[in-house]
Amino acid sequence: MVFILSGSLNVWKTDSARKAISYFDALAYLCQMEKRLIELFVPQEILGHFEYEKLEETGGVIRIHLVEKNDPNHYPKSILGKGPRVLNGYMNPIELQTFPAQGKEVFLYLKRRRWKLEGSNTSHYNTYSFTEEGMKATKEFGAFLKEIGLW
């Protein structure tokens, strides 16, 4: 085996190494494409607070599941600076309808985290306003439905 330096990457010059690199390159590419596709369906306003979890397609319905980000910027303001916090499960998902794709209904499922202060039983969580008033649809889809007179 020959060990070569390629830029700042160390690469083993063997067929199995090339296959491994090809596999990881392909996997990275697929992950990048998946992220781009999700960005087509999910408004940026939501992606600022939630991360892609999974996609399900059954019959004529596409369900995109997103989970609230787990970082200090997304801890509920009611517990910031009040001591150690622990995850206390999740709220029931919020279901929002968004623009259809390929003749299929598309729904977003937003799973919010529930927190508590260590040693406390009181739950804390974030609230968001991603919907058009009186609708269970994203703001953009709700505005579209109102504009064409379907709501």
BAKEVO-111718 format. One record per residue: residue in three letters; x, y, z of N, C-alpha, C in turn. Coordinates in Angstrom, 2 decimals, m for minus. Layout:
Ala; X; Y; Z; X; Y; Z; X; Y; Z $
...
***
This chain:
Met; 0.84; m1.18; 0.00; 0.00; 0.00; 0.00; 0.88; 1.24; 0.00 $
Val; 0.41; 2.24; m0.69; 1.14; 3.49; m0.77; 0.30; 4.56; m0.11 $
Phe; 0.89; 5.33; 0.75; 0.22; 6.40; 1.45; 0.57; 7.70; 0.74 $
Ile; m0.44; 8.43; 0.23; m0.15; 9.69; m0.45; m0.91; 10.82; 0.21 $
Leu; m0.40; 12.01; 0.08; m1.06; 13.21; 0.58; m1.73; 13.91; m0.60 $
Ser; m2.98; 14.21; m0.45; m3.70; 14.94; m1.49; m4.26; 16.19; m0.85 $
Gly; m3.59; 17.30; m1.05; m4.00; 18.52; m0.36; m3.82; 18.31; 1.12 $
Ser; m4.89; 18.55; 1.88; m4.81; 18.32; 3.32; m5.44; 16.98; 3.70 $
Leu; m5.86; 16.18; 2.70; m6.48; 14.89; 2.98; m5.47; 13.77; 2.86 $
Asn; m5.52; 12.83; 3.78; m4.69; 11.64; 3.70; m5.52; 10.54; 3.04 $
Val; m4.99; 9.96; 1.97; m5.74; 8.97; 1.22; m4.90; 7.73; 1.01 $
Trp; m5.51; 6.55; 1.27; m4.84; 5.29; 0.96; m5.12; 4.98; m0.50 $
Lys; m4.08; 4.69; m1.23; m4.24; 4.43; m2.66; m4.54; 2.94; m2.89 $
Thr; m5.80; 2.58; m2.66; m6.26; 1.21; m2.89; m7.67; 1.30; m3.46 $
Asp; m8.13; 0.21; m4.06; m9.49; 0.18; m4.58; m10.51; 0.34; m3.47 $
Ser; m10.27; m0.34; m2.34; m11.25; m0.25; m1.24; m11.30; 1.17; m0.68 $
Ala; m10.18; 1.86; m0.63; m10.18; 3.25; m0.15; m10.94; 4.13; m1.12 $
Arg; m10.72; 3.92; m2.42; m11.45; 4.71; m3.41; m12.95; 4.45; m3.32 $
Lys; m13.34; 3.19; m3.10; m14.75; 2.86; m2.95; m15.32; 3.52; m1.70 $
Ala; m14.56; 3.48; m0.62; m15.02; 4.11; 0.63; m15.19; 5.61; 0.43 $
Ile; m14.22; 6.23; m0.23; m14.32; 7.66; m0.48; m15.51; 7.94; m1.37 $
Ser; m15.71; 7.12; m2.41; m16.84; 7.30; m3.30; m18.16; 7.14; m2.55 $
Tyr; m18.21; 6.16; m1.65; m19.41; 5.94; m0.85; m19.72; 7.16; 0.01 $
Phe; m18.70; 7.68; 0.70; m18.92; 8.84; 1.58; m19.22; 10.10; 0.77 $
Asp; m18.60; 10.25; m0.38; m18.93; 11.39; m1.25; m20.39; 11.30; m1.70 $
Ala; m20.81; 10.09; m2.08; m22.19; 9.90; m2.52; m23.16; 10.17; m1.38 $
Leu; m22.83; 9.69; m0.19; m23.68; 9.90; 0.97; m23.78; 11.39; 1.30 $
Ala; m22.66; 12.09; 1.26; m22.66; 13.53; 1.51; m23.50; 14.25; 0.46 $
Tyr; m23.37; 13.84; m0.78; m24.14; 14.46; m1.86; m25.63; 14.22; m1.64 $
Leu; m26.02; 13.00; m1.28; m27.43; 12.70; m1.04; m27.98; 13.52; 0.13 $
Cys; m27.20; 13.66; 1.17; m27.64; 14.46; 2.32; m27.83; 15.92; 1.92 $
Gln; m26.93; 16.42; 1.11; m27.03; 17.80; 0.63; m28.28; 17.97; m0.25 $
Met; m28.53; 17.00; m1.12; m29.71; 17.06; m1.99; m30.99; 16.96; m1.17 $
Glu; m31.00; 16.10; m0.16; m32.17; 15.95; 0.70; m32.47; 17.29; 1.39 $
Lys; m31.43; 17.95; 1.86; m31.61; 19.25; 2.52; m32.19; 20.27; 1.55 $
Arg; m31.68; 20.28; 0.32; m32.20; 21.22; m0.69; m33.66; 20.93; m1.00 $
Leu; m34.02; 19.65; m1.10; m35.40; 19.30; m1.38; m36.32; 19.73; m0.24 $
Ile; m35.90; 19.51; 0.98; m36.71; 19.92; 2.13; m36.91; 21.43; 2.12 $
Glu; m35.87; 22.18; 1.74; m35.97; 23.63; 1.67; m37.01; 24.09; 0.65 $
Leu; m37.32; 23.25; m0.34; m38.35; 23.60; m1.32; m39.75; 23.51; m0.73 $
Phe; m39.94; 22.63; 0.25; m41.25; 22.40; 0.84; m41.48; 23.18; 2.13 $
Val; m40.42; 23.40; 2.90; m40.57; 23.99; 4.23; m40.11; 25.45; 4.21 $
Pro; m40.98; 26.37; 4.65; m40.60; 27.78; 4.67; m39.35; 28.03; 5.54 $
Gln; m38.52; 28.97; 5.11; m37.31; 29.32; 5.85; m37.62; 29.72; 7.29 $
Glu; m38.74; 30.37; 7.50; m39.15; 30.78; 8.85; m39.22; 29.56; 9.78 $
Ile; m39.68; 28.44; 9.27; m39.77; 27.22; 10.07; m38.40; 26.56; 10.19 $
Leu; m37.64; 26.51; 9.09; m36.31; 25.88; 9.12; m35.35; 26.61; 10.05 $
Gly; m35.63; 27.84; 10.39; m34.81; 28.57; 11.35; m34.93; 28.01; 12.76 $
His; m36.01; 27.29; 13.02; m36.28; 26.76; 14.36; m36.36; 25.23; 14.42 $
Phe; m36.51; 24.58; 13.27; m36.71; 23.14; 13.24; m35.75; 22.48; 12.25 $
Glu; m35.44; 21.21; 12.53; m34.56; 20.43; 11.67; m35.33; 19.25; 11.11 $
Tyr; m34.95; 18.84; 9.93; m35.57; 17.69; 9.26; m35.32; 16.42; 10.07 $
Glu; m36.38; 15.65; 10.26; m36.27; 14.36; 10.96; m36.53; 13.20; 10.00 $
Lys; m37.67; 13.23; 9.31; m37.97; 12.15; 8.36; m39.09; 12.59; 7.42 $
Leu; m39.25; 11.80; 6.36; m40.30; 12.03; 5.39; m41.06; 10.73; 5.20 $
Glu; m42.38; 10.82; 5.17; m43.22; 9.65; 4.94; m44.15; 9.96; 3.77 $
Glu; m44.38; 8.97; 2.93; m45.32; 9.13; 1.84; m46.26; 7.93; 1.85 $
Thr; m47.54; 8.21; 2.06; m48.54; 7.15; 2.05; m49.71; 7.64; 1.21 $
Gly; m50.08; 6.82; 0.24; m51.18; 7.21; m0.64; m50.86; 8.52; m1.34 $
Gly; m51.76; 9.44; m1.24; m51.57; 10.74; m1.88; m51.11; 11.82; m0.93 $
Val; m50.42; 11.44; 0.15; m50.01; 12.40; 1.18; m48.51; 12.27; 1.47 $
Ile; m47.85; 13.41; 1.51; m46.44; 13.47; 1.92; m46.41; 14.14; 3.29 $
Arg; m45.74; 13.49; 4.24; m45.61; 14.05; 5.60; m44.13; 14.29; 5.88 $
Ile; m43.81; 15.55; 6.17; m42.43; 15.92; 6.50; m42.38; 16.21; 7.99 $
His; m41.59; 15.43; 8.71; m41.47; 15.57; 10.16; m40.23; 16.40; 10.48 $
Leu; m40.44; 17.41; 11.33; m39.36; 18.28; 11.76; m39.35; 18.34; 13.27 $
Val; m38.16; 18.46; 13.85; m38.04; 18.53; 15.31; m37.34; 19.84; 15.66 $
Glu; m37.78; 20.44; 16.75; m37.22; 21.71; 17.19; m35.72; 21.56; 17.46 $
Lys; m34.97; 22.57; 17.04; m33.52; 22.53; 17.24; m33.19; 22.47; 18.72 $
Asn; m32.09; 21.78; 19.03; m31.66; 21.62; 20.41; m30.38; 22.42; 20.62 $
Asp; m30.54; 23.72; 20.79; m29.39; 24.58; 21.06; m29.84; 25.72; 21.96 $
Pro; m28.90; 26.43; 22.58; m29.28; 27.49; 23.53; m30.20; 28.56; 22.94 $
Asn; m30.15; 28.79; 21.65; m31.04; 29.78; 21.03; m32.49; 29.32; 20.99 $
His; m32.72; 28.04; 21.25; m34.08; 27.52; 21.19; m34.58; 26.99; 22.54 $
Tyr; m33.87; 27.31; 23.61; m34.41; 27.01; 24.93; m35.51; 28.03; 25.22 $
Pro; m36.58; 27.62; 25.89; m37.63; 28.59; 26.23; m37.07; 29.75; 27.06 $
Lys; m37.48; 30.94; 26.72; m36.99; 32.13; 27.43; m37.34; 32.11; 28.90 $
Ser; m38.42; 31.41; 29.26; m38.87; 31.37; 30.65; m37.90; 30.62; 31.57 $
Ile; m36.95; 29.85; 31.02; m36.01; 29.12; 31.89; m34.55; 29.54; 31.67 $
Leu; m34.32; 30.47; 30.77; m32.94; 30.90; 30.53; m32.36; 31.57; 31.77 $
Gly; m31.17; 31.18; 32.13; m30.48; 31.78; 33.27; m31.03; 31.40; 34.63 $
Lys; m31.89; 30.41; 34.70; m32.50; 30.01; 35.98; m31.96; 28.70; 36.51 $
Gly; m30.90; 28.19; 35.90; m30.30; 26.95; 36.36; m30.28; 25.90; 35.28 $
Pro; m29.79; 24.70; 35.66; m29.71; 23.62; 34.68; m31.09; 23.17; 34.21 $
Arg; m31.20; 22.90; 32.93; m32.46; 22.47; 32.36; m32.30; 21.05; 31.80 $
Val; m33.39; 20.33; 31.76; m33.38; 18.97; 31.21; m34.55; 18.82; 30.25 $
Leu; m34.34; 18.01; 29.23; m35.40; 17.72; 28.27; m36.48; 16.91; 28.97 $
Asn; m37.72; 17.30; 28.79; m38.85; 16.65; 29.44; m39.82; 16.13; 28.38 $
Gly; m39.28; 15.54; 27.34; m40.12; 14.99; 26.28; m40.46; 16.00; 25.21 $
Tyr; m41.55; 15.72; 24.51; m41.97; 16.56; 23.39; m43.44; 16.88; 23.49 $
Met; m43.81; 18.00; 22.94; m45.22; 18.37; 22.83; m45.83; 17.53; 21.70 $
Asn; m47.16; 17.47; 21.64; m47.81; 16.84; 20.49; m47.42; 17.64; 19.25 $
Pro; m47.18; 16.96; 18.14; m46.76; 17.70; 16.95; m47.84; 18.65; 16.44 $
Ile; m47.39; 19.75; 15.87; m48.27; 20.70; 15.20; m48.32; 20.28; 13.74 $
Glu; m49.52; 20.13; 13.19; m49.67; 19.74; 11.79; m50.04; 20.97; 10.97 $
Leu; m49.24; 21.24; 9.93; m49.51; 22.36; 9.03; m49.53; 21.85; 7.59 $
Gln; m50.51; 22.31; 6.84; m50.54; 21.95; 5.42; m49.77; 23.01; 4.64 $
Thr; m49.04; 22.58; 3.64; m48.32; 23.50; 2.78; m48.65; 23.17; 1.33 $
Phe; m48.00; 23.83; 0.40; m48.31; 23.66; m1.01; m48.20; 22.19; m1.44 $
Pro; m49.14; 21.73; m2.29; m49.07; 20.36; m2.78; m47.90; 20.17; m3.74 $
Ala; m47.51; 18.92; m3.94; m46.43; 18.59; m4.86; m46.83; 17.36; m5.66 $
Gln; m46.71; 17.43; m6.96; m47.01; 16.29; m7.83; m48.40; 15.71; m7.54 $
Gly; m49.36; 16.60; m7.28; m50.73; 16.16; m7.03; m50.95; 15.53; m5.67 $
Lys; m49.96; 15.64; m4.78; m50.07; 15.05; m3.45; m50.14; 16.17; m2.40 $
Glu; m50.97; 15.94; m1.39; m51.02; 16.88; m0.28; m49.71; 16.79; 0.49 $
Val; m49.25; 17.93; 1.02; m48.01; 17.96; 1.80; m48.31; 18.57; 3.17 $
Phe; m47.94; 17.82; 4.21; m48.14; 18.28; 5.58; m46.80; 18.32; 6.29 $
Leu; m46.63; 19.34; 7.12; m45.45; 19.46; 7.98; m45.88; 19.10; 9.39 $
Tyr; m45.07; 18.32; 10.07; m45.31; 17.96; 11.47; m44.17; 18.53; 12.29 $
Leu; m44.50; 19.53; 13.12; m43.49; 20.22; 13.92; m43.52; 19.70; 15.34 $
Lys; m42.43; 19.07; 15.75; m42.34; 18.49; 17.10; m41.50; 19.43; 17.97 $
Arg; m42.18; 20.07; 18.94; m41.50; 21.00; 19.85; m40.99; 20.27; 21.08 $
Arg; m39.84; 20.69; 21.56; m39.27; 20.10; 22.78; m39.95; 20.70; 24.01 $
Arg; m40.04; 19.88; 25.05; m40.58; 20.33; 26.33; m39.44; 20.24; 27.33 $
Trp; m39.21; 21.32; 28.06; m38.09; 21.41; 29.00; m38.62; 21.63; 30.41 $
Lys; m37.75; 21.32; 31.38; m38.03; 21.68; 32.77; m36.71; 22.02; 33.44 $
Leu; m36.79; 22.78; 34.49; m35.60; 23.05; 35.28; m35.31; 21.82; 36.11 $
Glu; m34.05; 21.52; 36.30; m33.66; 20.35; 37.08; m34.29; 20.43; 38.46 $
Gly; m34.99; 19.36; 38.87; m35.65; 19.31; 40.17; m37.05; 19.90; 40.18 $
Ser; m37.52; 20.40; 39.06; m38.85; 21.00; 38.98; m39.77; 20.09; 38.18 $
Asn; m41.07; 20.24; 38.36; m42.05; 19.47; 37.59; m42.77; 20.33; 36.56 $
Thr; m42.46; 21.62; 36.52; m43.13; 22.53; 35.59; m42.48; 22.47; 34.22 $
Ser; m43.29; 22.26; 33.20; m42.79; 22.19; 31.82; m42.77; 23.56; 31.18 $
His; m41.79; 23.76; 30.32; m41.64; 25.00; 29.56; m41.43; 24.63; 28.10 $
Tyr; m41.97; 25.43; 27.20; m41.82; 25.17; 25.78; m41.98; 26.47; 25.00 $
Asn; m41.53; 26.43; 23.76; m41.65; 27.60; 22.89; m42.98; 27.58; 22.15 $
Thr; m43.47; 28.76; 21.84; m44.65; 28.87; 20.98; m44.22; 29.61; 19.71 $
Tyr; m44.82; 29.26; 18.62; m44.48; 29.86; 17.32; m45.77; 30.25; 16.62 $
Ser; m45.66; 31.20; 15.71; m46.83; 31.59; 14.90; m46.48; 31.41; 13.43 $
Phe; m46.55; 30.17; 12.98; m46.22; 29.84; 11.59; m47.46; 29.72; 10.71 $
Thr; m48.64; 29.96; 11.27; m49.87; 29.73; 10.51; m50.56; 31.03; 10.15 $
Glu; m51.37; 30.95; 9.11; m52.29; 32.03; 8.76; m53.43; 31.95; 9.77 $
Glu; m53.88; 33.08; 10.27; m54.92; 33.09; 11.30; m56.14; 32.28; 10.88 $
Gly; m56.58; 31.40; 11.78; m57.77; 30.59; 11.55; m57.54; 29.38; 10.66 $
Met; m56.29; 29.11; 10.30; m55.99; 27.99; 9.41; m54.93; 27.09; 10.01 $
Lys; m54.90; 25.85; 9.53; m53.81; 24.94; 9.89; m52.93; 24.77; 8.66 $
Ala; m52.49; 25.92; 8.13; m51.66; 25.94; 6.93; m50.51; 26.91; 7.16 $
Thr; m49.41; 26.72; 6.43; m48.31; 27.68; 6.53; m48.83; 29.05; 6.09 $
Lys; m48.15; 30.09; 6.52; m48.58; 31.45; 6.18; m48.67; 31.64; 4.67 $
Glu; m47.69; 31.14; 3.95; m47.66; 31.32; 2.50; m48.81; 30.58; 1.82 $
Phe; m49.04; 29.33; 2.23; m50.12; 28.54; 1.63; m51.48; 29.13; 2.02 $
Gly; m51.62; 29.56; 3.27; m52.86; 30.18; 3.71; m53.16; 31.46; 2.95 $
Ala; m52.14; 32.29; 2.73; m52.33; 33.53; 1.96; m52.74; 33.21; 0.53 $
Phe; m52.14; 32.18; m0.05; m52.50; 31.75; m1.40; m53.96; 31.31; m1.46 $
Leu; m54.38; 30.49; m0.50; m55.77; 30.02; m0.48; m56.75; 31.18; m0.34 $
Lys; m56.41; 32.16; 0.47; m57.26; 33.34; 0.62; m57.30; 34.13; m0.68 $
Glu; m56.17; 34.28; m1.32; m56.08; 35.05; m2.56; m56.94; 34.46; m3.67 $
Ile; m56.99; 33.14; m3.76; m57.79; 32.52; m4.82; m59.22; 32.22; m4.37 $
Gly; m59.56; 32.66; m3.17; m60.93; 32.54; m2.68; m61.35; 31.18; m2.17 $
Leu; m60.37; 30.34; m1.81; m60.72; 29.03; m1.27; m60.79; 29.04; 0.26 $
Trp; m60.60; 30.18; 0.88; m60.72; 30.26; 2.33; m61.36; 31.55; 2.71 $
***
